[in-house]
Amino acid sequence: MKNETPWRDPIVEEIHQHWDEYAKKFDYDLEKIYLDLRRQQEEGPGGPIVSFDPKAPTATNPPTAPARPSKRRGT
């Protein structure tokens, strides 16, 4: 059996590092973090962060398929 170290994702590690630095500013107090995030949201530019073309298909707005005639006979 090999003694392997688990694979580590550098992007995930960087995100954890940034989160730790941010949370440390608030003594890891979730209520303080929440209030800061709300403040940032209210002071932000407003409007959507990401805009989508309303005509583009999405998971909630899939493209419609053309109607197919019924395969049932006698109706």
OpenMM code with the backbone's topology and positions (N, CA, C; nanometers):
from openmm import Vec3, app, unit

residues = "MET LYS ASN GLU THR PRO TRP ARG ASP PRO ILE VAL GLU GLU ILE HIS GLN HIS TRP ASP GLU TYR ALA LYS LYS PHE ASP TYR ASP LEU GLU LYS ILE TYR LEU ASP LEU ARG ARG GLN GLN GLU GLU GLY PRO GLY GLY PRO ILE VAL SER PHE ASP PRO LYS ALA PRO THR ALA THR ASN PRO PRO THR ALA PRO ALA ARG PRO SER LYS ARG ARG GLY THR".split()
positions = [
    Vec3(0.0844, -0.1177, 0.0000),
    Vec3(0.0000, 0.0000, 0.0000),
    Vec3(0.0889, 0.1240, 0.0000),
    Vec3(0.0612, 0.2130, -0.0901),
    Vec3(0.1395, 0.3356, -0.1002),
    Vec3(0.0946, 0.4357, 0.0050),
    Vec3(0.1893, 0.5118, 0.0522),
    Vec3(0.1571, 0.6201, 0.1452),
    Vec3(0.1400, 0.7473, 0.0631),
    Vec3(0.0185, 0.7689, 0.0145),
    Vec3(-0.0087, 0.8827, -0.0730),
    Vec3(-0.0715, 0.9962, 0.0057),
    Vec3(-0.0293, 1.1159, -0.0268),
    Vec3(-0.0962, 1.2322, 0.0313),
    Vec3(-0.2146, 1.2657, -0.0579),
    Vec3(-0.3256, 1.3096, -0.0001),
    Vec3(-0.4430, 1.3403, -0.0822),
    Vec3(-0.4144, 1.4571, -0.1766),
    Vec3(-0.4790, 1.4522, -0.2906),
    Vec3(-0.4648, 1.5590, -0.3893),
    Vec3(-0.5263, 1.6859, -0.3335),
    Vec3(-0.4582, 1.7969, -0.3527),
    Vec3(-0.5063, 1.9248, -0.3013),
    Vec3(-0.5290, 2.0191, -0.4179),
    Vec3(-0.6420, 2.0855, -0.4164),
    Vec3(-0.6774, 2.1787, -0.5219),
    Vec3(-0.6275, 2.3175, -0.4820),
    Vec3(-0.5352, 2.3766, -0.5586),
    Vec3(-0.4805, 2.5066, -0.5215),
    Vec3(-0.5852, 2.6187, -0.5237),
    Vec3(-0.6859, 2.6066, -0.6078),
    Vec3(-0.7903, 2.7092, -0.6130),
    Vec3(-0.8743, 2.7045, -0.4857),
    Vec3(-0.9109, 2.5845, -0.4440),
    Vec3(-0.9880, 2.5694, -0.3199),
    Vec3(-0.9059, 2.6183, -0.2013),
    Vec3(-0.7783, 2.5855, -0.1996),
    Vec3(-0.6921, 2.6329, -0.0913),
    Vec3(-0.6851, 2.7854, -0.0874),
    Vec3(-0.6782, 2.8480, -0.2046),
    Vec3(-0.6749, 2.9945, -0.2097),
    Vec3(-0.8056, 3.0540, -0.1583),
    Vec3(-0.9183, 2.9939, -0.1947),
    Vec3(-1.0484, 3.0416, -0.1463),
    Vec3(-1.0544, 3.0293, 0.0051),
    Vec3(-1.0079, 2.9169, 0.0588),
    Vec3(-1.0080, 2.8984, 0.2042),
    Vec3(-0.9178, 3.0016, 0.2724),
    Vec3(-0.8053, 3.0321, 0.2102),
    Vec3(-0.7148, 3.1315, 0.2674),
    Vec3(-0.7820, 3.2694, 0.2714),
    Vec3(-0.8471, 3.3084, 0.1608),
    Vec3(-0.9157, 3.4386, 0.1577),
    Vec3(-1.0291, 3.4428, 0.2599),
    Vec3(-1.1046, 3.3332, 0.2702),
    Vec3(-1.2133, 3.3289, 0.3676),
    Vec3(-1.1589, 3.3426, 0.5091),
    Vec3(-1.0501, 3.2730, 0.5371),
    Vec3(-0.9919, 3.2789, 0.6700),
    Vec3(-0.9451, 3.4210, 0.7032),
    Vec3(-0.8821, 3.4878, 0.6077),
    Vec3(-0.8371, 3.6257, 0.6296),
    Vec3(-0.9568, 3.7188, 0.6532),
    Vec3(-1.0623, 3.6993, 0.5752),
    Vec3(-1.1822, 3.7825, 0.5897),
    Vec3(-1.2495, 3.7566, 0.7248),
    Vec3(-1.2686, 3.6300, 0.7589),
    Vec3(-1.3378, 3.5945, 0.8831),
    Vec3(-1.2583, 3.6375, 1.0056),
    Vec3(-1.1268, 3.6341, 0.9960),
    Vec3(-1.0421, 3.6734, 1.1082),
    Vec3(-1.0660, 3.8204, 1.1453),
    Vec3(-1.0986, 3.9054, 1.0457),
    Vec3(-1.1262, 4.0473, 1.0729),
    Vec3(-1.2448, 4.0641, 1.1670),
    Vec3(-1.3339, 3.9655, 1.1695),
    Vec3(-1.4554, 3.9719, 1.2506),
    Vec3(-1.4523, 3.8699, 1.3633),
    Vec3(-1.3335, 3.8239, 1.3993),
    Vec3(-1.3162, 3.7244, 1.5060),
    Vec3(-1.4002, 3.5995, 1.4799),
    Vec3(-1.4193, 3.5665, 1.3547),
    Vec3(-1.4959, 3.4491, 1.3121),
    Vec3(-1.6401, 3.4511, 1.3631),
    Vec3(-1.6917, 3.5687, 1.3904),
    Vec3(-1.8292, 3.5854, 1.4393),
    Vec3(-1.9213, 3.5933, 1.3178),
    Vec3(-2.0056, 3.4916, 1.2996),
    Vec3(-2.0910, 3.4853, 1.1805),
    Vec3(-2.1886, 3.6014, 1.1711),
    Vec3(-2.2370, 3.6498, 1.2839),
    Vec3(-2.3293, 3.7633, 1.2795),
    Vec3(-2.2579, 3.8883, 1.2280),
    Vec3(-2.1354, 3.9109, 1.2727),
    Vec3(-2.0587, 4.0260, 1.2242),
    Vec3(-2.0268, 4.0120, 1.0758),
    Vec3(-1.9940, 3.8912, 1.0342),
    Vec3(-1.9651, 3.8664, 0.8923),
    Vec3(-2.0904, 3.8922, 0.8095),
    Vec3(-2.2045, 3.8413, 0.8572),
    Vec3(-2.3317, 3.8618, 0.7876),
    Vec3(-2.3622, 4.0105, 0.7729),
    Vec3(-2.3454, 4.0863, 0.8818),
    Vec3(-2.3742, 4.2292, 0.8768),
    Vec3(-2.2815, 4.3009, 0.7787),
    Vec3(-2.1558, 4.2596, 0.7734),
    Vec3(-2.0635, 4.3208, 0.6784),
    Vec3(-2.1022, 4.2884, 0.5350),
    Vec3(-2.1417, 4.1646, 0.5092),
    Vec3(-2.1839, 4.1274, 0.3743),
    Vec3(-2.3091, 4.2029, 0.3323),
    Vec3(-2.4037, 4.2195, 0.4259),
    Vec3(-2.5242, 4.2985, 0.3960),
    Vec3(-2.4875, 4.4432, 0.3650),
    Vec3(-2.3940, 4.4998, 0.4441),
    Vec3(-2.3506, 4.6376, 0.4208),
    Vec3(-2.2886, 4.6500, 0.2818),
    Vec3(-2.2036, 4.5546, 0.2455),
    Vec3(-2.1414, 4.5578, 0.1134),
    Vec3(-2.2460, 4.5490, 0.0031),
    Vec3(-2.3473, 4.4671, 0.0260),
    Vec3(-2.4532, 4.4522, -0.0738),
    Vec3(-2.5296, 4.5828, -0.0904),
    Vec3(-2.5619, 4.6481, 0.0212),
    Vec3(-2.6381, 4.7723, 0.0145),
    Vec3(-2.5568, 4.8866, -0.0456),
    Vec3(-2.4258, 4.8875, -0.0219),
    Vec3(-2.3411, 4.9931, -0.0745),
    Vec3(-2.2936, 4.9640, -0.2164),
    Vec3(-2.3202, 4.8441, -0.2633),
    Vec3(-2.2741, 4.8022, -0.3951),
    Vec3(-2.3387, 4.8818, -0.5068),
    Vec3(-2.3025, 4.8489, -0.6305),
    Vec3(-2.3511, 4.9244, -0.7452),
    Vec3(-2.5004, 4.9084, -0.7708),
    Vec3(-2.5628, 4.8101, -0.7112),
    Vec3(-2.7050, 4.7860, -0.7361),
    Vec3(-2.7241, 4.7149, -0.8685),
    Vec3(-2.8410, 4.6655, -0.8882),
    Vec3(-2.8692, 4.5932, -1.0114),
    Vec3(-2.8083, 4.4548, -1.0092),
    Vec3(-2.8322, 4.3805, -1.1136),
    Vec3(-2.7817, 4.2438, -1.1167),
    Vec3(-2.6303, 4.2403, -1.1305),
    Vec3(-2.5688, 4.1443, -1.0667),
    Vec3(-2.4250, 4.1256, -1.0786),
    Vec3(-2.3930, 4.0657, -1.2154),
    Vec3(-2.4765, 3.9724, -1.2569),
    Vec3(-2.4606, 3.9086, -1.3869),
    Vec3(-2.5901, 3.9277, -1.4629),
    Vec3(-2.5801, 3.9675, -1.5872),
    Vec3(-2.7017, 3.9802, -1.6665),
    Vec3(-2.6985, 3.8752, -1.7769),
    Vec3(-2.8135, 3.8227, -1.8049),
    Vec3(-2.8260, 3.7202, -1.9063),
    Vec3(-2.9149, 3.7720, -2.0186),
    Vec3(-2.8864, 3.7274, -2.1389),
    Vec3(-2.9715, 3.7597, -2.2518),
    Vec3(-3.1058, 3.6909, -2.2281),
    Vec3(-3.2158, 3.7661, -2.2159),
    Vec3(-3.3439, 3.7026, -2.1843),
    Vec3(-3.3901, 3.6035, -2.2916),
    Vec3(-3.3364, 3.6133, -2.4112),
    Vec3(-3.3780, 3.5219, -2.5170),
    Vec3(-3.2951, 3.3947, -2.5193),
    Vec3(-3.1841, 3.3945, -2.4467),
    Vec3(-3.0977, 3.2761, -2.4462),
    Vec3(-3.1606, 3.1664, -2.3621),
    Vec3(-3.1514, 3.0409, -2.4069),
    Vec3(-3.2070, 2.9319, -2.3270),
    Vec3(-3.1296, 2.9137, -2.1974),
    Vec3(-3.2014, 2.8858, -2.0918),
    Vec3(-3.1417, 2.8592, -1.9618),
    Vec3(-3.2096, 2.7355, -1.9041),
    Vec3(-3.1669, 2.6949, -1.7859),
    Vec3(-3.2291, 2.5779, -1.7232),
    Vec3(-3.3758, 2.6031, -1.6933),
    Vec3(-3.4111, 2.7273, -1.6604),
    Vec3(-3.5507, 2.7579, -1.6304),
    Vec3(-3.6256, 2.8068, -1.7538),
    Vec3(-3.5548, 2.8325, -1.8616),
    Vec3(-3.6153, 2.8790, -1.9847),
    Vec3(-3.5559, 2.7979, -2.1004),
    Vec3(-3.5851, 2.6650, -2.1057),
    Vec3(-3.5234, 2.5826, -2.2094),
    Vec3(-3.5837, 2.6137, -2.3462),
    Vec3(-3.5107, 2.5821, -2.4527),
    Vec3(-3.5672, 2.6031, -2.5854),
    Vec3(-3.6859, 2.5098, -2.6046),
    Vec3(-3.7836, 2.5569, -2.6765),
    Vec3(-3.9018, 2.4735, -2.7000),
    Vec3(-3.8826, 2.3941, -2.8274),
    Vec3(-3.9268, 2.2712, -2.8245),
    Vec3(-3.9177, 2.1846, -2.9413),
    Vec3(-4.0427, 2.2049, -3.0254),
    Vec3(-4.0323, 2.1848, -3.1556),
    Vec3(-4.1523, 2.1966, -3.2388),
    Vec3(-4.2542, 2.0904, -3.1992),
    Vec3(-4.3799, 2.1257, -3.2128),
    Vec3(-4.4869, 2.0316, -3.1768),
    Vec3(-4.4815, 1.9121, -3.2705),
    Vec3(-4.5009, 1.7933, -3.2120),
    Vec3(-4.5038, 1.6706, -3.2914),
    Vec3(-4.6457, 1.6195, -3.2970),
    Vec3(-4.6839, 1.5662, -3.4080),
    Vec3(-4.8193, 1.5107, -3.4134),
    Vec3(-4.8314, 1.3887, -3.3219),
    Vec3(-4.9494, 1.3693, -3.2705),
    Vec3(-4.9743, 1.2589, -3.1809),
    Vec3(-4.9580, 1.1268, -3.2568),
    Vec3(-4.9006, 1.0275, -3.1891),
    Vec3(-4.8819, 0.8968, -3.2511),
    Vec3(-5.0027, 0.8073, -3.2264),
    Vec3(-5.0939, 0.8557, -3.1411),
    Vec3(-5.2134, 0.7749, -3.1127),
    Vec3(-5.3088, 0.7848, -3.2313),
    Vec3(-5.3679, 0.6738, -3.2637),
    Vec3(-5.4621, 0.6745, -3.3770),
    Vec3(-5.6054, 0.6740, -3.3252),
    Vec3(-5.6883, 0.7338, -3.4029),
    Vec3(-5.8300, 0.7308, -3.3722),
    Vec3(-5.8713, 0.8383, -3.2739),
    Vec3(-5.7896, 0.9391, -3.2583),
    Vec3(-5.8317, 1.0475, -3.1677),
    Vec3(-5.8546, 1.1722, -3.2441),
] * unit.nanometer
topology = app.Topology()
chain = topology.addChain("A")
for resn in residues:
    res = topology.addResidue(resn, chain)
    for name in ("N", "CA", "C"):
        topology.addAtom(name, app.Element.getBySymbol(name[0]), res)
